[in-house]
Amino acid sequence: MAETFFAEKRVRLFSLDLTDLTELERDIAEELAFHCVGESNAIHISKLVRRLWGIGPESPKYPTFERKARLVIKHLVERHGAAIVSSYKVGIFIPEQAAEVDSAYKRLRQAGLSHLTRAARLRKQSLPDLLGQLKLEVDDAR
């Protein structure tokens, strides 16, 4: 009975098919779904790595495991649509409130525009011109 509840909770939180995930992806998704819902329950990447692998920042192997965790989280978001966000202030979490989603959206949007502005400046073109080119590239990729 409890497993059914937790399975439903995971599916609802992530809106993804857990059978499509690797064991590591599932481990990270479950850790976040069970312990890191809402900004107040955010986890720093170092604590996540310690929980998953028992390795802390003092270990020479830590950077490799931190990169792996970050890549898996990125993959869960970009490939599987998992609702996982991060904040430099608090860490990684699954947003629970609309305000948390809005805040994450604003941070990501601002960072994206900042990077695109820098890319446009490198080519000495305007941001609207670059955005037009990107739209064409996205349309062609479909």
N, CA, C and O atoms as CSV, one atom per row, in Angstrom:
chain,resi,resn,atom,element,x,y,z
A,1,MET,N,N,0.818,-1.202,0.000
A,1,MET,CA,C,0.000,0.000,0.000
A,1,MET,C,C,0.862,1.266,0.000
A,1,MET,O,O,0.609,2.188,-0.775
A,2,ALA,N,N,1.876,1.311,0.866
A,2,ALA,CA,C,2.743,2.488,0.929
A,2,ALA,C,C,3.496,2.674,-0.382
A,2,ALA,O,O,3.659,3.803,-0.844
A,3,GLU,N,N,3.963,1.568,-0.994
A,3,GLU,CA,C,4.693,1.660,-2.260
A,3,GLU,C,C,3.821,2.277,-3.353
A,3,GLU,O,O,4.305,3.058,-4.173
A,4,THR,N,N,2.531,1.922,-3.362
A,4,THR,CA,C,1.610,2.485,-4.354
A,4,THR,C,C,1.513,3.990,-4.174
A,4,THR,O,O,1.545,4.739,-5.150
A,5,PHE,N,N,1.392,4.439,-2.920
A,5,PHE,CA,C,1.309,5.869,-2.644
A,5,PHE,C,C,2.564,6.581,-3.148
A,5,PHE,O,O,2.472,7.602,-3.831
A,6,PHE,N,N,3.730,6.041,-2.811
A,6,PHE,CA,C,4.971,6.679,-3.219
A,6,PHE,C,C,5.139,6.656,-4.736
A,6,PHE,O,O,5.616,7.630,-5.318
A,7,ALA,N,N,4.759,5.571,-5.373
A,7,ALA,CA,C,4.845,5.495,-6.830
A,7,ALA,C,C,3.960,6.556,-7.458
A,7,ALA,O,O,4.376,7.230,-8.401
A,8,GLU,N,N,2.746,6.713,-6.950
A,8,GLU,CA,C,1.842,7.738,-7.483
A,8,GLU,C,C,2.415,9.128,-7.254
A,8,GLU,O,O,2.318,9.997,-8.120
A,9,LYS,N,N,3.010,9.333,-6.090
A,9,LYS,CA,C,3.615,10.631,-5.770
A,9,LYS,C,C,4.742,10.941,-6.758
A,9,LYS,O,O,4.829,12.058,-7.268
A,10,ARG,N,N,5.598,9.963,-7.027
A,10,ARG,CA,C,6.702,10.175,-7.956
A,10,ARG,C,C,6.182,10.506,-9.350
A,10,ARG,O,O,6.668,11.438,-9.990
A,11,VAL,N,N,5.204,9.751,-9.817
A,11,VAL,CA,C,4.677,9.983,-11.163
A,11,VAL,C,C,4.040,11.359,-11.236
A,11,VAL,O,O,4.231,12.087,-12.210
A,12,ARG,N,N,3.283,11.714,-10.210
A,12,ARG,CA,C,2.625,13.014,-10.212
A,12,ARG,C,C,3.651,14.145,-10.198
A,12,ARG,O,O,3.487,15.141,-10.903
A,13,LEU,N,N,4.697,13.997,-9.406
A,13,LEU,CA,C,5.699,15.052,-9.297
A,13,LEU,C,C,6.509,15.203,-10.574
A,13,LEU,O,O,6.857,16.317,-10.966
A,14,PHE,N,N,6.806,14.096,-11.217
A,14,PHE,CA,C,7.692,14.142,-12.361
A,14,PHE,C,C,6.975,14.042,-13.689
A,14,PHE,O,O,7.536,14.421,-14.717
A,15,SER,N,N,5.760,13.547,-13.696
A,15,SER,CA,C,5.013,13.345,-14.941
A,15,SER,C,C,5.864,12.603,-15.964
A,15,SER,O,O,5.919,12.986,-17.133
A,16,LEU,N,N,6.516,11.558,-15.525
A,16,LEU,CA,C,7.327,10.766,-16.434
A,16,LEU,C,C,7.193,9.297,-16.080
A,16,LEU,O,O,6.799,8.932,-14.972
A,17,ASP,N,N,7.526,8.483,-17.037
A,17,ASP,CA,C,7.445,7.041,-16.853
A,17,ASP,C,C,8.748,6.559,-16.215
A,17,ASP,O,O,9.810,6.602,-16.837
A,18,LEU,N,N,8.650,6.105,-14.982
A,18,LEU,CA,C,9.847,5.694,-14.255
A,18,LEU,C,C,10.528,4.487,-14.880
A,18,LEU,O,O,11.713,4.252,-14.642
A,19,THR,N,N,9.797,3.724,-15.669
A,19,THR,CA,C,10.407,2.560,-16.311
A,19,THR,C,C,11.378,2.969,-17.413
A,19,THR,O,O,12.212,2.169,-17.836
A,20,ASP,N,N,11.272,4.220,-17.884
A,20,ASP,CA,C,12.185,4.725,-18.905
A,20,ASP,C,C,13.508,5.213,-18.336
A,20,ASP,O,O,14.399,5.603,-19.091
A,21,LEU,N,N,13.648,5.196,-17.023
A,21,LEU,CA,C,14.830,5.754,-16.387
A,21,LEU,C,C,15.857,4.674,-16.081
A,21,LEU,O,O,15.519,3.515,-15.840
A,22,THR,N,N,17.119,5.085,-16.098
A,22,THR,CA,C,18.175,4.189,-15.644
A,22,THR,C,C,18.085,4.097,-14.122
A,22,THR,O,O,17.354,4.860,-13.490
A,23,GLU,N,N,18.820,3.174,-13.548
A,23,GLU,CA,C,18.810,3.023,-12.097
A,23,GLU,C,C,19.281,4.305,-11.411
A,23,GLU,O,O,18.690,4.727,-10.417
A,24,LEU,N,N,20.333,4.921,-11.930
A,24,LEU,CA,C,20.848,6.157,-11.346
A,24,LEU,C,C,19.836,7.290,-11.479
A,24,LEU,O,O,19.620,8.047,-10.532
A,25,GLU,N,N,19.220,7.407,-12.645
A,25,GLU,CA,C,18.200,8.441,-12.829
A,25,GLU,C,C,17.051,8.239,-11.840
A,25,GLU,O,O,16.559,9.195,-11.242
A,26,ARG,N,N,16.639,7.004,-11.680
A,26,ARG,CA,C,15.557,6.688,-10.751
A,26,ARG,C,C,15.977,6.998,-9.311
A,26,ARG,O,O,15.182,7.535,-8.539
A,27,ASP,N,N,17.210,6.666,-8.946
A,27,ASP,CA,C,17.700,6.950,-7.585
A,27,ASP,C,C,17.660,8.449,-7.291
A,27,ASP,O,O,17.212,8.867,-6.224
A,28,ILE,N,N,18.126,9.243,-8.233
A,28,ILE,CA,C,18.132,10.696,-8.035
A,28,ILE,C,C,16.711,11.235,-8.012
A,28,ILE,O,O,16.375,12.054,-7.157
A,29,ALA,N,N,15.870,10.785,-8.942
A,29,ALA,CA,C,14.477,11.239,-8.982
A,29,ALA,C,C,13.763,10.898,-7.672
A,29,ALA,O,O,13.028,11.727,-7.135
A,30,GLU,N,N,13.973,9.701,-7.161
A,30,GLU,CA,C,13.319,9.298,-5.920
A,30,GLU,C,C,13.830,10.103,-4.733
A,30,GLU,O,O,13.045,10.520,-3.880
A,31,GLU,N,N,15.131,10.323,-4.672
A,31,GLU,CA,C,15.700,11.118,-3.571
A,31,GLU,C,C,15.070,12.502,-3.549
A,31,GLU,O,O,14.686,12.999,-2.490
A,32,LEU,N,N,14.965,13.118,-4.711
A,32,LEU,CA,C,14.387,14.457,-4.783
A,32,LEU,C,C,12.890,14.428,-4.493
A,32,LEU,O,O,12.383,15.285,-3.769
A,33,ALA,N,N,12.180,13.447,-5.052
A,33,ALA,CA,C,10.727,13.368,-4.866
A,33,ALA,C,C,10.345,13.121,-3.405
A,33,ALA,O,O,9.327,13.631,-2.938
A,34,PHE,N,N,11.143,12.354,-2.695
A,34,PHE,CA,C,10.801,12.020,-1.321
A,34,PHE,C,C,11.307,13.033,-0.302
A,34,PHE,O,O,10.719,13.173,0.771
A,35,HIS,N,N,12.400,13.748,-0.622
A,35,HIS,CA,C,13.021,14.588,0.395
A,35,HIS,C,C,13.183,16.059,0.019
A,35,HIS,O,O,13.502,16.875,0.883
A,36,CYS,N,N,12.975,16.412,-1.236
A,36,CYS,CA,C,13.339,17.765,-1.669
A,36,CYS,C,C,12.198,18.464,-2.403
A,36,CYS,O,O,12.420,19.097,-3.435
A,37,VAL,N,N,11.006,18.353,-1.888
A,37,VAL,CA,C,9.853,19.026,-2.496
A,37,VAL,C,C,9.662,20.354,-1.789
A,37,VAL,O,O,9.501,20.408,-0.570
A,38,GLY,N,N,9.681,21.412,-2.564
A,38,GLY,CA,C,9.572,22.761,-2.021
A,38,GLY,C,C,10.935,23.353,-1.730
A,38,GLY,O,O,11.867,22.647,-1.346
A,39,GLU,N,N,11.036,24.645,-1.917
A,39,GLU,CA,C,12.318,25.332,-1.726
A,39,GLU,C,C,12.865,25.160,-0.311
A,39,GLU,O,O,14.078,25.121,-0.106
A,40,SER,N,N,11.970,25.059,0.652
A,40,SER,CA,C,12.422,24.902,2.040
A,40,SER,C,C,13.094,23.549,2.274
A,40,SER,O,O,13.769,23.364,3.287
A,41,ASN,N,N,12.921,22.611,1.356
A,41,ASN,CA,C,13.545,21.291,1.471
A,41,ASN,C,C,14.643,21.064,0.435
A,41,ASN,O,O,15.031,19.927,0.166
A,42,ALA,N,N,15.132,22.149,-0.138
A,42,ALA,CA,C,16.182,22.045,-1.153
A,42,ALA,C,C,17.423,21.382,-0.574
A,42,ALA,O,O,17.675,21.446,0.629
A,43,ILE,N,N,18.192,20.745,-1.449
A,43,ILE,CA,C,19.404,20.044,-1.027
A,43,ILE,C,C,20.599,20.574,-1.824
A,43,ILE,O,O,20.506,20.769,-3.036
A,44,HIS,N,N,21.688,20.797,-1.154
A,44,HIS,CA,C,22.912,21.206,-1.841
A,44,HIS,C,C,23.459,19.983,-2.578
A,44,HIS,O,O,23.303,18.854,-2.112
A,45,ILE,N,N,24.086,20.201,-3.702
A,45,ILE,CA,C,24.604,19.095,-4.522
A,45,ILE,C,C,25.562,18.213,-3.717
A,45,ILE,O,O,25.590,16.999,-3.917
A,46,SER,N,N,26.338,18.798,-2.820
A,46,SER,CA,C,27.281,17.989,-2.035
A,46,SER,C,C,26.542,17.015,-1.120
A,46,SER,O,O,26.999,15.888,-0.924
A,47,LYS,N,N,25.412,17.432,-0.559
A,47,LYS,CA,C,24.627,16.528,0.287
A,47,LYS,C,C,23.972,15.435,-0.547
A,47,LYS,O,O,23.871,14.290,-0.106
A,48,LEU,N,N,23.527,15.786,-1.754
A,48,LEU,CA,C,22.928,14.789,-2.637
A,48,LEU,C,C,23.961,13.727,-3.012
A,48,LEU,O,O,23.660,12.534,-2.996
A,49,VAL,N,N,25.165,14.155,-3.346
A,49,VAL,CA,C,26.235,13.219,-3.697
A,49,VAL,C,C,26.565,12.322,-2.500
A,49,VAL,O,O,26.784,11.121,-2.663
A,50,ARG,N,N,26.600,12.899,-1.314
A,50,ARG,CA,C,26.889,12.105,-0.108
A,50,ARG,C,C,25.778,11.083,0.135
A,50,ARG,O,O,26.063,9.937,0.484
A,51,ARG,N,N,24.523,11.482,-0.044
A,51,ARG,CA,C,23.408,10.542,0.155
A,51,ARG,C,C,23.421,9.416,-0.865
A,51,ARG,O,O,23.138,8.266,-0.532
A,52,LEU,N,N,23.750,9.748,-2.106
A,52,LEU,CA,C,23.712,8.740,-3.169
A,52,LEU,C,C,24.905,7.795,-3.132
A,52,LEU,O,O,24.752,6.584,-3.287
A,53,TRP,N,N,26.105,8.362,-2.923
A,53,TRP,CA,C,27.319,7.563,-3.051
A,53,TRP,C,C,28.183,7.524,-1.798
A,53,TRP,O,O,29.179,6.802,-1.755
A,54,GLY,N,N,27.813,8.291,-0.781
A,54,GLY,CA,C,28.610,8.310,0.439
A,54,GLY,C,C,29.940,9.027,0.268
A,54,GLY,O,O,30.889,8.770,1.009
A,55,ILE,N,N,30.009,9.925,-0.705
A,55,ILE,CA,C,31.256,10.647,-0.992
A,55,ILE,C,C,31.038,12.137,-0.729
A,55,ILE,O,O,30.069,12.728,-1.204
A,56,GLY,N,N,31.950,12.730,0.032
A,56,GLY,CA,C,31.849,14.147,0.340
A,56,GLY,C,C,32.894,14.959,-0.404
A,56,GLY,O,O,33.774,14.397,-1.057
A,57,PRO,N,N,32.799,16.279,-0.308
A,57,PRO,CA,C,33.722,17.175,-1.011
A,57,PRO,C,C,35.188,16.960,-0.659
A,57,PRO,O,O,36.071,17.376,-1.410
A,58,GLU,N,N,35.458,16.317,0.470
A,58,GLU,CA,C,36.849,16.067,0.869
A,58,GLU,C,C,37.493,14.944,0.050
A,58,GLU,O,O,38.715,14.794,0.058
A,59,SER,N,N,36.684,14.167,-0.646
A,59,SER,CA,C,37.195,13.046,-1.441
A,59,SER,C,C,37.734,13.531,-2.786
A,59,SER,O,O,37.132,14.407,-3.407
A,60,PRO,N,N,38.864,12.975,-3.249
A,60,PRO,CA,C,39.373,13.343,-4.568
A,60,PRO,C,C,38.421,12.917,-5.691
A,60,PRO,O,O,38.477,13.456,-6.797
A,61,LYS,N,N,37.551,11.951,-5.400
A,61,LYS,CA,C,36.592,11.481,-6.405
A,61,LYS,C,C,35.347,12.367,-6.486
A,61,LYS,O,O,34.548,12.234,-7.413
A,62,TYR,N,N,35.181,13.266,-5.521
A,62,TYR,CA,C,33.965,14.067,-5.424
A,62,TYR,C,C,33.624,14.831,-6.712
A,62,TYR,O,O,32.477,14.768,-7.154
A,63,PRO,N,N,34.573,15.550,-7.331
A,63,PRO,CA,C,34.207,16.317,-8.532
A,63,PRO,C,C,33.576,15.461,-9.634
A,63,PRO,O,O,32.663,15.913,-10.325
A,64,THR,N,N,34.052,14.248,-9.795
A,64,THR,CA,C,33.498,13.351,-10.807
A,64,THR,C,C,32.053,13.000,-10.485
A,64,THR,O,O,31.198,13.005,-11.371
A,65,PHE,N,N,31.780,12.700,-9.229
A,65,PHE,CA,C,30.430,12.328,-8.821
A,65,PHE,C,C,29.488,13.535,-8.845
A,65,PHE,O,O,28.308,13.399,-9.169
A,66,GLU,N,N,30.011,14.712,-8.504
A,66,GLU,CA,C,29.179,15.921,-8.574
A,66,GLU,C,C,28.772,16.185,-10.020
A,66,GLU,O,O,27.606,16.464,-10.299
A,67,ARG,N,N,29.733,16.097,-10.940
A,67,ARG,CA,C,29.409,16.304,-12.366
A,67,ARG,C,C,28.381,15.298,-12.843
A,67,ARG,O,O,27.454,15.644,-13.576
A,68,LYS,N,N,28.546,14.057,-12.426
A,68,LYS,CA,C,27.609,13.002,-12.821
A,68,LYS,C,C,26.204,13.331,-12.322
A,68,LYS,O,O,25.240,13.220,-13.080
A,69,ALA,N,N,26.076,13.729,-11.067
A,69,ALA,CA,C,24.762,14.073,-10.506
A,69,ALA,C,C,24.148,15.242,-11.268
A,69,ALA,O,O,22.962,15.217,-11.596
A,70,ARG,N,N,24.952,16.267,-11.552
A,70,ARG,CA,C,24.440,17.428,-12.288
A,70,ARG,C,C,23.990,17.042,-13.698
A,70,ARG,O,O,22.952,17.505,-14.171
A,71,LEU,N,N,24.771,16.195,-14.363
A,71,LEU,CA,C,24.400,15.752,-15.710
A,71,LEU,C,C,23.112,14.935,-15.708
A,71,LEU,O,O,22.276,15.080,-16.600
A,72,VAL,N,N,22.957,14.084,-14.711
A,72,VAL,CA,C,21.735,13.274,-14.622
A,72,VAL,C,C,20.531,14.181,-14.365
A,72,VAL,O,O,19.478,13.992,-14.975
A,73,ILE,N,N,20.671,15.147,-13.483
A,73,ILE,CA,C,19.570,16.076,-13.210
A,73,ILE,C,C,19.226,16.861,-14.476
A,73,ILE,O,O,18.051,17.029,-14.803
A,74,LYS,N,N,20.235,17.335,-15.177
A,74,LYS,CA,C,20.009,18.054,-16.441
A,74,LYS,C,C,19.266,17.159,-17.433
A,74,LYS,O,O,18.339,17.609,-18.107
A,75,HIS,N,N,19.673,15.902,-17.519
A,75,HIS,CA,C,19.028,14.947,-18.415
A,75,HIS,C,C,17.570,14.710,-17.998
A,75,HIS,O,O,16.683,14.667,-18.850
A,76,LEU,N,N,17.324,14.557,-16.706
A,76,LEU,CA,C,15.954,14.349,-16.223
A,76,LEU,C,C,15.054,15.521,-16.603
A,76,LEU,O,O,13.892,15.325,-16.960
A,77,VAL,N,N,15.584,16.724,-16.528
A,77,VAL,CA,C,14.804,17.914,-16.861
A,77,VAL,C,C,14.607,18.033,-18.374
A,77,VAL,O,O,13.480,18.180,-18.849
A,78,GLU,N,N,15.700,17.968,-19.122
A,78,GLU,CA,C,15.639,18.234,-20.559
A,78,GLU,C,C,15.047,17.084,-21.368
A,78,GLU,O,O,14.344,17.323,-22.350
A,79,ARG,N,N,15.318,15.851,-20.976
A,79,ARG,CA,C,14.858,14.704,-21.766
A,79,ARG,C,C,13.535,14.146,-21.269
A,79,ARG,O,O,12.688,13.731,-22.060
A,80,HIS,N,N,13.363,14.140,-19.938
A,80,HIS,CA,C,12.178,13.519,-19.367
A,80,HIS,C,C,11.149,14.510,-18.834
A,80,HIS,O,O,10.057,14.111,-18.429
A,81,GLY,N,N,11.485,15.792,-18.830
A,81,GLY,CA,C,10.538,16.805,-18.379
A,81,GLY,C,C,10.331,16.867,-16.879
A,81,GLY,O,O,9.305,17.362,-16.413
A,82,ALA,N,N,11.294,16.370,-16.121
A,82,ALA,CA,C,11.175,16.401,-14.661
A,82,ALA,C,C,11.187,17.842,-14.168
A,82,ALA,O,O,11.939,18.681,-14.665
A,83,ALA,N,N,10.346,18.106,-13.190
A,83,ALA,CA,C,10.245,19.453,-12.623
A,83,ALA,C,C,11.270,19.605,-11.508
A,83,ALA,O,O,10.932,19.540,-10.326
A,84,ILE,N,N,12.515,19.807,-11.893
A,84,ILE,CA,C,13.598,19.985,-10.929
A,84,ILE,C,C,14.214,21.347,-11.201
A,84,ILE,O,O,14.550,21.663,-12.342
A,85,VAL,N,N,14.362,22.148,-10.165
A,85,VAL,CA,C,14.971,23.467,-10.315
A,85,VAL,C,C,16.088,23.621,-9.298
A,85,VAL,O,O,16.218,22.822,-8.371
A,86,SER,N,N,16.876,24.642,-9.482
A,86,SER,CA,C,17.944,24.903,-8.521
A,86,SER,C,C,18.063,26.393,-8.285
A,86,SER,O,O,17.649,27.220,-9.097
A,87,SER,N,N,18.633,26.693,-7.168
A,87,SER,CA,C,18.881,28.072,-6.788
A,87,SER,C,C,20.249,28.112,-6.124
A,87,SER,O,O,20.571,27.246,-5.311
A,88,TYR,N,N,21.054,29.109,-6.464
A,88,TYR,CA,C,22.368,29.232,-5.832
A,88,TYR,C,C,22.227,29.397,-4.324
A,88,TYR,O,O,23.105,28.991,-3.562
A,89,LYS,N,N,21.127,29.989,-3.902
A,89,LYS,CA,C,20.930,30.254,-2.485
A,89,LYS,C,C,20.625,28.999,-1.678
A,89,LYS,O,O,21.129,28.829,-0.568
A,90,VAL,N,N,19.784,28.107,-2.249
A,90,VAL,CA,C,19.288,26.996,-1.434
A,90,VAL,C,C,19.621,25.611,-1.964
A,90,VAL,O,O,19.681,24.668,-1.175
A,91,GLY,N,N,19.835,25.449,-3.238
A,91,GLY,CA,C,20.166,24.136,-3.785
A,91,GLY,C,C,19.148,23.636,-4.790
A,91,GLY,O,O,18.515,24.422,-5.494
A,92,ILE,N,N,18.995,22.305,-4.851
A,92,ILE,CA,C,18.162,21.631,-5.840
A,92,ILE,C,C,16.869,21.184,-5.175
A,92,ILE,O,O,16.881,20.678,-4.053
A,93,PHE,N,N,15.738,21.376,-5.884
A,93,PHE,CA,C,14.454,20.967,-5.312
A,93,PHE,C,C,13.401,20.851,-6.400
A,93,PHE,O,O,13.585,21.307,-7.528
A,94,ILE,N,N,12.298,20.229,-6.027
A,94,ILE,CA,C,11.132,20.153,-6.894
A,94,ILE,C,C,10.184,21.252,-6.439
A,94,ILE,O,O,9.769,21.263,-5.280
A,95,PRO,N,N,9.833,22.177,-7.328
A,95,PRO,CA,C,8.963,23.276,-6.899
A,95,PRO,C,C,7.592,22.759,-6.468
A,95,PRO,O,O,7.006,21.875,-7.092
A,96,GLU,N,N,7.110,23.344,-5.381
A,96,GLU,CA,C,5.820,22.941,-4.831
A,96,GLU,C,C,4.774,24.032,-5.034
A,96,GLU,O,O,3.593,23.740,-5.224
A,97,GLN,N,N,5.205,25.274,-4.994
A,97,GLN,CA,C,4.309,26.424,-5.111
A,97,GLN,C,C,4.493,27.098,-6.469
A,97,GLN,O,O,5.566,27.029,-7.068
A,98,ALA,N,N,3.452,27.736,-6.934
A,98,ALA,CA,C,3.528,28.471,-8.202
A,98,ALA,C,C,4.617,29.537,-8.142
A,98,ALA,O,O,5.287,29.795,-9.142
A,99,ALA,N,N,4.795,30.147,-6.995
A,99,ALA,CA,C,5.825,31.182,-6.846
A,99,ALA,C,C,7.225,30.607,-7.051
A,99,ALA,O,O,8.102,31.291,-7.578
A,100,GLU,N,N,7.442,29.366,-6.643
A,100,GLU,CA,C,8.745,28.721,-6.843
A,100,GLU,C,C,8.988,28.454,-8.325
A,100,GLU,O,O,10.108,28.616,-8.809
A,101,VAL,N,N,7.958,28.051,-9.037
A,101,VAL,CA,C,8.070,27.839,-10.484
A,101,VAL,C,C,8.360,29.170,-11.168
A,101,VAL,O,O,9.245,29.259,-12.019
A,102,ASP,N,N,7.610,30.203,-10.790
A,102,ASP,CA,C,7.803,31.528,-11.388
A,102,ASP,C,C,9.208,32.062,-11.144
A,102,ASP,O,O,9.834,32.613,-12.048
A,103,SER,N,N,9.697,31.898,-9.931
A,103,SER,CA,C,11.029,32.373,-9.591
A,103,SER,C,C,12.094,31.646,-10.418
A,103,SER,O,O,13.010,32.274,-10.948
A,104,ALA,N,N,11.967,30.323,-10.525
A,104,ALA,CA,C,12.923,29.543,-11.320
A,104,ALA,C,C,12.848,29.949,-12.786
A,104,ALA,O,O,13.877,30.092,-13.447
A,105,TYR,N,N,11.645,30.134,-13.292
A,105,TYR,CA,C,11.465,30.548,-14.681
A,105,TYR,C,C,12.163,31.887,-14.937
A,105,TYR,O,O,12.877,32.038,-15.928
A,106,LYS,N,N,11.956,32.842,-14.053
A,106,LYS,CA,C,12.569,34.167,-14.222
A,106,LYS,C,C,14.092,34.079,-14.207
A,106,LYS,O,O,14.757,34.724,-15.018
A,107,ARG,N,N,14.656,33.277,-13.281
A,107,ARG,CA,C,16.115,33.125,-13.216
A,107,ARG,C,C,16.664,32.499,-14.496
A,107,ARG,O,O,17.654,32.970,-15.055
A,108,LEU,N,N,16.006,31.429,-14.955
A,108,LEU,CA,C,16.461,30.750,-16.176
A,108,LEU,C,C,16.329,31.651,-17.400
A,108,LEU,O,O,17.224,31.701,-18.243
A,109,ARG,N,N,15.216,32.355,-17.489
A,109,ARG,CA,C,14.984,33.256,-18.627
A,109,ARG,C,C,16.039,34.363,-18.648
A,109,ARG,O,O,16.609,34.663,-19.697
A,110,GLN,N,N,16.293,34.961,-17.499
A,110,GLN,CA,C,17.282,36.036,-17.419
A,110,GLN,C,C,18.679,35.523,-17.776
A,110,GLN,O,O,19.419,36.190,-18.499
A,111,ALA,N,N,19.039,34.346,-17.273
A,111,ALA,CA,C,20.349,33.777,-17.596
A,111,ALA,C,C,20.448,33.473,-19.084
A,111,ALA,O,O,21.482,33.725,-19.703
A,112,GLY,N,N,19.384,32.936,-19.658
A,112,GLY,CA,C,19.379,32.645,-21.091
A,112,GLY,C,C,19.535,33.903,-21.931
A,112,GLY,O,O,20.317,33.930,-22.882
A,113,LEU,N,N,18.797,34.932,-21.581
A,113,LEU,CA,C,18.907,36.196,-22.329
A,113,LEU,C,C,20.293,36.813,-22.175
A,113,LEU,O,O,20.833,37.385,-23.122
A,114,SER,N,N,20.856,36.697,-20.994
A,114,SER,CA,C,22.197,37.222,-20.770
A,114,SER,C,C,23.214,36.499,-21.653
A,114,SER,O,O,24.066,37.142,-22.267
A,115,HIS,N,N,23.135,35.176,-21.721
A,115,HIS,CA,C,24.045,34.405,-22.575
A,115,HIS,C,C,23.834,34.730,-24.046
A,115,HIS,O,O,24.802,34.857,-24.795
A,116,LEU,N,N,22.590,34.865,-24.466
A,116,LEU,CA,C,22.309,35.183,-25.869
A,116,LEU,C,C,22.787,36.589,-26.227
A,116,LEU,O,O,23.263,36.820,-27.339
A,117,THR,N,N,22.663,37.521,-25.294
A,117,THR,CA,C,23.153,38.877,-25.537
A,117,THR,C,C,24.662,38.853,-25.746
A,117,THR,O,O,25.176,39.517,-26.647
A,118,ARG,N,N,25.370,38.095,-24.923
A,118,ARG,CA,C,26.819,37.979,-25.076
A,118,ARG,C,C,27.178,37.327,-26.412
A,118,ARG,O,O,28.114,37.757,-27.086
A,119,ALA,N,N,26.422,36.277,-26.795
A,119,ALA,CA,C,26.676,35.602,-28.074
A,119,ALA,C,C,26.449,36.562,-29.236
A,119,ALA,O,O,27.229,36.579,-30.188
A,120,ALA,N,N,25.395,37.354,-29.167
A,120,ALA,CA,C,25.114,38.325,-30.235
A,120,ALA,C,C,26.229,39.355,-30.333
A,120,ALA,O,O,26.640,39.713,-31.436
A,121,ARG,N,N,26.717,39.830,-29.216
A,121,ARG,CA,C,27.794,40.827,-29.212
A,121,ARG,C,C,29.071,40.270,-29.840
A,121,ARG,O,O,29.805,40.992,-30.515
A,122,LEU,N,N,29.329,38.980,-29.614
A,122,LEU,CA,C,30.520,38.361,-30.211
A,122,LEU,C,C,30.465,38.413,-31.736
A,122,LEU,O,O,31.493,38.562,-32.396
A,123,ARG,N,N,29.276,38.293,-32.281
A,123,ARG,CA,C,29.085,38.331,-33.742
A,123,ARG,C,C,28.707,39.714,-34.250
A,123,ARG,O,O,28.441,39.906,-35.436
A,124,LYS,N,N,28.688,40.672,-33.335
A,124,LYS,CA,C,28.336,42.056,-33.675
A,124,LYS,C,C,26.966,42.129,-34.348
A,124,LYS,O,O,26.783,42.816,-35.353
A,125,GLN,N,N,26.014,41.407,-33.770
A,125,GLN,CA,C,24.652,41.470,-34.279
A,125,GLN,C,C,23.715,41.808,-33.130
A,125,GLN,O,O,24.073,41.701,-31.957
A,126,SER,N,N,22.523,42.211,-33.491
A,126,SER,CA,C,21.557,42.572,-32.458
A,126,SER,C,C,20.935,41.306,-31.871
A,126,SER,O,O,20.913,40.252,-32.507
A,127,LEU,N,N,20.440,41.434,-30.664
A,127,LEU,CA,C,19.768,40.308,-30.023
A,127,LEU,C,C,18.535,39.875,-30.823
A,127,LEU,O,O,18.327,38.673,-30.992
A,128,PRO,N,N,17.707,40.807,-31.326
A,128,PRO,CA,C,16.562,40.375,-32.141
A,128,PRO,C,C,16.981,39.593,-33.395
A,128,PRO,O,O,16.301,38.643,-33.781
A,129,ASP,N,N,18.090,39.983,-34.031
A,129,ASP,CA,C,18.565,39.231,-35.196
A,129,ASP,C,C,18.975,37.810,-34.800
A,129,ASP,O,O,18.640,36.846,-35.487
A,130,LEU,N,N,19.697,37.694,-33.695
A,130,LEU,CA,C,20.101,36.373,-33.222
A,130,LEU,C,C,18.876,35.526,-32.875
A,130,LEU,O,O,18.819,34.342,-33.210
A,131,LEU,N,N,17.904,36.131,-32.209
A,131,LEU,CA,C,16.690,35.391,-31.845
A,131,LEU,C,C,15.945,34.920,-33.091
A,131,LEU,O,O,15.378,33.827,-33.107
A,132,GLY,N,N,15.949,35.743,-34.126
A,132,GLY,CA,C,15.327,35.335,-35.391
A,132,GLY,C,C,16.048,34.137,-36.003
A,132,GLY,O,O,15.408,33.212,-36.503
A,133,GLN,N,N,17.368,34.157,-35.963
A,133,GLN,CA,C,18.144,33.034,-36.477
A,133,GLN,C,C,17.874,31.768,-35.671
A,133,GLN,O,O,17.740,30.680,-36.230
A,134,LEU,N,N,17.797,31.922,-34.363
A,134,LEU,CA,C,17.531,30.764,-33.508
A,134,LEU,C,C,16.154,30.183,-33.785
A,134,LEU,O,O,15.976,28.965,-33.781
A,135,LYS,N,N,15.178,31.057,-34.024
A,135,LYS,CA,C,13.833,30.568,-34.340
A,135,LYS,C,C,13.854,29.749,-35.623
A,135,LYS,O,O,13.225,28.694,-35.706
A,136,LEU,N,N,14.578,30.239,-36.617
A,136,LEU,CA,C,14.681,29.485,-37.869
A,136,LEU,C,C,15.356,28.133,-37.645
A,136,LEU,O,O,14.925,27.121,-38.198
A,137,GLU,N,N,16.399,28.118,-36.845
A,137,GLU,CA,C,17.098,26.858,-36.556
A,137,GLU,C,C,16.194,25.874,-35.820
A,137,GLU,O,O,16.212,24.678,-36.108
A,138,VAL,N,N,15.414,26.368,-34.884
A,138,VAL,CA,C,14.493,25.504,-34.145
A,138,VAL,C,C,13.401,24.980,-35.084
A,138,VAL,O,O,13.049,23.802,-35.040
A,139,ASP,N,N,12.873,25.861,-35.926
A,139,ASP,CA,C,11.841,25.443,-36.874
A,139,ASP,C,C,12.371,24.390,-37.839
A,139,ASP,O,O,11.671,23.435,-38.177
A,140,ASP,N,N,13.620,24.573,-38.283
A,140,ASP,CA,C,14.223,23.597,-39.216
A,140,ASP,C,C,14.464,22.256,-38.538
A,140,ASP,O,O,14.400,21.212,-39.187
A,141,ALA,N,N,14.738,22.274,-37.244
A,141,ALA,CA,C,15.025,21.039,-36.526
A,141,ALA,C,C,13.769,20.192,-36.310
A,141,ALA,O,O,13.859,18.994,-36.039
A,142,ARG,N,N,12.615,20.813,-36.429
A,142,ARG,CA,C,11.354,20.072,-36.207
A,142,ARG,C,C,11.042,19.244,-37.377
A,142,ARG,O,O,10.027,18.547,-37.387
